[in-house]
Amino acid sequence: MKQVPFGAVALAVLGTALVFFAFQLRAEGYEQYVQDVTFLAGTAYFTAITTVVMWFRARRLHSS
């Protein structure tokens, strides 16, 4: 349990890809989809951060 969970890294990468996709949608004029894509990106970031926090807390609990 020394490494950060792969799922958190994958979710952060997914969130970053979705942010770039939202920028591309805005540049091409698809404004109606930008809010939905940024919501998904924010959800991915939130889930990744929550996963890391839970991993950190579990690691501290089991280390003592």
QUICORHU-V120090 format. One record per backbone hydrogen bond with DSSP energy under -1.0 kcal/mol. CO is the residue of the C=O (numbers start at 1). NH is the residue of the N-H. E is the energy in kcal/mol with one decimal. If there is no record, write none. Layout:
co=CO nh=NH e=E
co=CO nh=NH e=E
This chain:
co=5 nh=9 e=-1.3
co=6 nh=10 e=-2.8
co=7 nh=11 e=-2.4
co=8 nh=12 e=-2.0
co=9 nh=13 e=-2.2
co=10 nh=14 e=-2.5
co=11 nh=15 e=-2.7
co=12 nh=16 e=-2.1
co=13 nh=17 e=-2.4
co=14 nh=18 e=-2.4
co=15 nh=19 e=-1.9
co=16 nh=20 e=-2.1
co=17 nh=21 e=-2.2
co=18 nh=22 e=-2.3
co=19 nh=23 e=-2.2
co=20 nh=24 e=-2.1
co=21 nh=25 e=-2.6
co=22 nh=26 e=-2.5
co=23 nh=27 e=-2.2
co=24 nh=28 e=-1.7
co=25 nh=30 e=-2.7
co=29 nh=31 e=-1.0
co=30 nh=33 e=-1.5
co=33 nh=37 e=-2.2
co=34 nh=38 e=-2.5
co=35 nh=39 e=-1.9
co=36 nh=40 e=-2.0
co=37 nh=41 e=-2.2
co=38 nh=42 e=-2.5
co=39 nh=43 e=-2.3
co=40 nh=44 e=-2.2
co=41 nh=45 e=-2.5
co=42 nh=46 e=-2.6
co=43 nh=47 e=-2.4
co=44 nh=48 e=-2.2
co=45 nh=49 e=-2.7
co=46 nh=50 e=-2.6
co=47 nh=51 e=-2.3
co=48 nh=52 e=-2.2
co=49 nh=53 e=-2.5
co=50 nh=54 e=-2.5
co=51 nh=55 e=-2.3
co=52 nh=56 e=-2.7
co=53 nh=57 e=-2.6
co=54 nh=58 e=-2.4
co=55 nh=59 e=-2.2
co=56 nh=60 e=-2.3
co=57 nh=61 e=-2.1
co=58 nh=62 e=-2.0
